[in-house]
Amino acid sequence: MFELLLTIDDEKARADAQIETLLGMPGDRDRMTARLLHVGDSQPPFFEAIEAQLASAGFATELVSVRGDPATTILETAESHDVDRICLTSRSRTPTGKAIFGSVTQSVIASTERPVLVCHPLA
C-alpha cells in the first residue's frame, strides 16, 4: 500500500489542487491510501466531500482532524502512519514571497526525510 498524507486547511482551492494532483498520479489507486489531515478547531465544511471524491476515484481514505501546531502535527502524523509522501499546498504570495514557501511548508520540508509534494492552487 502506498500511503499519502494530504494536509487540508480551510481553503477549498488548495484542497482542490491536492485532489487534482492525486487524480493525475500514476499507479494503482486501489493500492493507495489518502489520509486527509486537518489541523484546527473544526473541520472545513468540504472535508467529507473531498474524502468521498477520492473514494469514488478508487483511493482508500481516512479522515484525521486534530488540534495542535500544524507543522508538528503533520510531521507526527506522517511518522505515526509511516506515510510514503506528504502532500501540502502553497499559498498565493507576492512575487517576492514566492521565493520562499510558507512557514508550515518550510518547517515540514526541512524537518522530514519523507518526500514532500507541494501543490499550488490554480485559482
C-alpha positions as CSV (number, residue, x, y, z in Angstrom):
1,M,0.0,0.0,0.0
2,F,1.2,3.5,-0.9
3,E,0.3,6.0,1.9
4,L,-0.3,9.6,1.1
5,L,-0.8,12.3,3.8
6,L,-2.8,15.3,2.5
7,T,-2.9,18.4,4.7
8,I,-6.3,20.0,4.3
9,D,-6.8,23.5,5.6
10,D,-9.9,25.8,5.4
11,E,-9.4,26.9,1.8
12,K,-11.2,24.7,-0.8
13,A,-9.0,25.9,-3.7
14,R,-5.9,24.4,-2.0
15,A,-7.7,21.1,-1.3
16,D,-8.9,21.0,-4.9
17,A,-5.2,21.4,-6.1
18,Q,-4.3,18.4,-4.0
19,I,-7.2,16.3,-5.3
20,E,-6.3,17.2,-8.9
21,T,-2.7,16.3,-8.3
22,L,-3.6,12.9,-6.7
23,L,-6.0,12.1,-9.6
24,G,-3.2,12.7,-12.0
25,M,-0.7,10.5,-10.2
26,P,0.3,7.2,-12.0
27,G,-0.2,3.9,-10.2
28,D,-3.0,1.7,-9.0
29,R,-5.4,3.8,-6.9
30,D,-6.8,0.7,-5.3
31,R,-3.3,0.3,-3.7
32,M,-3.1,3.9,-2.4
33,T,-4.4,5.3,0.8
34,A,-5.1,9.0,1.0
35,R,-5.1,10.1,4.7
36,L,-6.6,13.6,4.9
37,L,-5.3,15.6,7.9
38,H,-6.9,18.8,9.1
39,V,-5.2,20.6,12.0
40,G,-7.6,23.1,13.7
41,D,-10.6,23.6,15.8
42,S,-13.2,22.4,13.4
43,Q,-13.2,20.5,10.1
44,P,-13.8,22.6,7.0
45,P,-17.3,22.0,5.5
46,F,-15.9,20.3,2.4
47,F,-13.7,17.8,4.3
48,E,-16.0,14.8,3.9
49,A,-16.8,15.7,0.3
50,I,-13.1,15.5,-0.5
51,E,-13.0,12.1,1.1
52,A,-16.0,11.0,-1.0
53,Q,-14.4,12.3,-4.2
54,L,-11.2,10.4,-3.6
55,A,-13.0,7.2,-2.5
56,S,-15.1,7.3,-5.7
57,A,-11.8,7.6,-7.7
58,G,-10.6,4.4,-6.1
59,F,-8.4,5.6,-3.2
60,A,-8.8,4.1,0.3
61,T,-9.3,7.1,2.6
62,E,-9.2,8.1,6.2
63,L,-10.1,11.4,7.8
64,V,-7.9,12.8,10.7
65,S,-8.8,16.0,12.4
66,V,-6.8,17.2,15.4
67,R,-5.7,20.3,17.2
68,G,-2.1,21.4,17.5
69,D,0.7,23.1,15.9
70,P,0.3,22.5,12.2
71,A,3.9,21.6,11.2
72,T,4.5,19.4,14.3
73,T,1.1,17.6,13.9
74,I,1.8,17.0,10.2
75,L,5.2,15.5,11.0
76,E,3.9,13.4,13.9
77,T,1.0,12.1,11.8
78,A,3.4,11.3,8.9
79,E,5.7,9.4,11.3
80,S,2.9,7.5,13.2
81,H,1.3,6.3,10.0
82,D,4.6,5.8,8.2
83,V,3.4,7.6,5.1
84,D,5.3,7.4,1.8
85,R,4.6,11.0,0.8
86,I,3.4,14.2,2.4
87,C,1.2,16.4,0.1
88,L,1.0,20.2,1.0
89,T,-0.3,23.2,-0.8
90,S,1.4,26.6,-1.1
91,R,-0.4,29.9,-0.5
92,S,-0.6,32.6,-3.1
93,R,2.1,35.2,-2.4
94,T,3.6,38.3,-3.9
95,P,6.5,37.8,-6.3
96,T,9.0,38.3,-3.5
97,G,7.0,35.9,-1.2
98,K,7.0,33.3,-3.9
99,A,10.8,32.9,-3.4
100,I,10.1,31.0,-0.2
101,F,7.4,28.7,1.0
102,G,5.1,29.4,3.9
103,S,6.4,28.7,7.4
104,V,4.4,25.4,7.8
105,T,5.6,24.2,4.4
106,Q,9.2,25.2,5.1
107,S,9.1,23.5,8.5
108,V,7.8,20.3,7.1
109,I,10.2,20.1,4.2
110,A,13.2,20.9,6.5
111,S,12.2,18.5,9.2
112,T,11.4,15.3,7.4
113,E,13.2,12.8,5.3
114,R,10.0,11.8,3.6
115,P,9.2,13.0,0.1
116,V,7.1,16.2,0.1
117,L,4.8,17.1,-2.8
118,V,3.9,20.8,-2.8
119,C,0.9,21.7,-5.0
120,H,-0.2,25.2,-5.9
121,P,-3.9,26.1,-6.4
122,L,-4.7,27.4,-9.9
123,A,-7.4,29.8,-8.8
